[in-house]
Amino acid sequence: MTGSTTQGIKTVLHPVTDLAAAKAVYTALLGVEPQHDAPYYVGYEVEGQHIGLVPGGAAQGMTGPVAYWHVPDIEAKLAELTAAGASVKDGVKEVGPGRRVATVTDADGNVLGLLQDQ
């Protein structure tokens, strides 16, 4: 092992332009109602996965779905990734009580999300 481990991909966020239309499709796909339903974010919990719909995500720089790797120490993992050649896209920020996220890009421009719950 060369660094800290992850807890796997547990969160995938999808940028959407029409929240109502997207919500109908994802509700049908997942077979459950959203656990969080607000004009700024809709989130589902299914089989240990969190699926989120982000209206206006493109305006926030989301060019497609972003998979978030859950990590115990976001700063340590961010340092490991940048030392390995990743570039910071969005630095660490708090997005809810005790929840911190960051994104990096790999050499091919793929976006990798990091998420730490405290």
C-alpha positions as CSV (number, residue, x, y, z in Angstrom):
1,M,0.0,0.0,0.0
2,T,1.4,3.4,-1.0
3,G,-1.0,5.7,0.8
4,S,-4.3,6.0,2.6
5,T,-7.2,3.8,1.5
6,T,-10.7,4.8,0.4
7,Q,-14.0,3.6,1.5
8,G,-15.1,3.2,-2.2
9,I,-17.4,5.2,-4.4
10,K,-20.5,5.8,-2.5
11,T,-21.7,9.1,-4.0
12,V,-22.4,10.0,-7.6
13,L,-23.6,13.5,-8.5
14,H,-25.3,14.2,-11.9
15,P,-25.6,17.7,-13.3
16,V,-29.1,18.4,-14.6
17,T,-30.8,21.2,-16.5
18,D,-34.4,20.3,-15.7
19,L,-34.7,19.1,-12.2
20,A,-38.4,18.0,-12.4
21,A,-37.7,15.9,-15.5
22,A,-34.5,14.4,-14.1
23,K,-36.3,13.6,-10.8
24,A,-39.0,11.7,-12.6
25,V,-36.4,9.6,-14.5
26,Y,-34.2,8.8,-11.5
27,T,-37.2,8.0,-9.3
28,A,-38.3,5.5,-11.9
29,L,-34.8,4.1,-12.3
30,L,-34.1,3.8,-8.6
31,G,-37.6,2.7,-7.5
32,V,-37.6,5.0,-4.4
33,E,-38.6,8.6,-3.6
34,P,-35.8,11.0,-2.9
35,Q,-34.7,11.4,0.7
36,H,-33.7,15.0,0.1
37,D,-35.8,17.0,-2.2
38,A,-35.1,20.7,-2.6
39,P,-34.9,23.2,-5.5
40,Y,-31.1,23.2,-5.2
41,Y,-30.5,19.5,-4.8
42,V,-32.3,16.1,-5.0
43,G,-30.7,13.1,-3.3
44,Y,-31.5,9.4,-3.2
45,E,-30.1,6.6,-0.9
46,V,-30.2,3.2,-2.5
47,E,-28.2,0.1,-1.4
48,G,-25.5,2.1,0.3
49,Q,-25.2,4.5,-2.6
50,H,-26.1,8.2,-2.7
51,I,-27.3,9.5,-6.1
52,G,-27.6,13.3,-6.3
53,L,-29.1,15.6,-8.9
54,V,-27.5,19.0,-9.1
55,P,-29.5,21.6,-11.0
56,G,-27.2,24.1,-12.7
57,G,-24.3,21.7,-12.3
58,A,-22.9,22.7,-15.7
59,A,-22.6,26.3,-14.5
60,Q,-20.6,25.0,-11.5
61,G,-18.2,23.3,-13.9
62,M,-19.7,19.8,-13.9
63,T,-19.4,18.4,-17.4
64,G,-20.9,15.0,-16.5
65,P,-21.5,12.8,-13.5
66,V,-18.9,12.9,-10.8
67,A,-18.1,9.8,-8.7
68,Y,-17.0,10.7,-5.2
69,W,-14.6,8.4,-3.4
70,H,-15.3,8.5,0.4
71,V,-12.1,9.0,2.3
72,P,-11.3,9.2,6.1
73,D,-8.8,12.1,5.6
74,I,-9.6,14.4,2.6
75,E,-6.4,16.5,3.0
76,A,-4.1,13.5,3.1
77,K,-5.8,11.9,0.0
78,L,-5.7,15.2,-1.9
79,A,-2.0,15.5,-1.1
80,E,-1.4,11.9,-2.2
81,L,-3.2,12.5,-5.5
82,T,-1.5,15.7,-6.3
83,A,1.9,14.2,-5.5
84,A,1.0,11.4,-8.0
85,G,0.2,14.0,-10.7
86,A,-3.5,14.9,-10.3
87,S,-4.5,18.5,-10.5
88,V,-6.8,20.2,-8.0
89,K,-10.0,21.2,-9.8
90,D,-12.0,22.4,-6.7
91,G,-10.2,22.5,-3.3
92,V,-11.7,21.2,-0.1
93,K,-14.9,22.9,0.9
94,E,-17.7,22.2,3.4
95,V,-21.0,21.4,1.7
96,G,-23.0,20.5,4.8
97,P,-22.6,19.9,8.5
98,G,-19.5,17.6,8.7
99,R,-19.3,16.9,5.0
100,R,-16.3,18.1,3.0
101,V,-15.6,17.6,-0.7
102,A,-12.9,18.3,-3.2
103,T,-12.3,17.3,-6.9
104,V,-9.2,16.6,-8.9
105,T,-8.5,15.8,-12.5
106,D,-6.3,13.0,-13.7
107,A,-3.8,13.3,-16.6
108,D,-6.7,12.7,-19.1
109,G,-9.0,15.3,-17.6
110,N,-11.3,12.9,-15.8
111,V,-12.8,14.4,-12.7
112,L,-12.4,12.4,-9.4
113,G,-14.4,13.5,-6.4
114,L,-13.3,13.1,-2.8
115,L,-15.8,13.2,0.1
116,Q,-15.1,13.1,3.8
117,D,-17.9,12.8,6.4
118,Q,-16.7,13.9,9.9
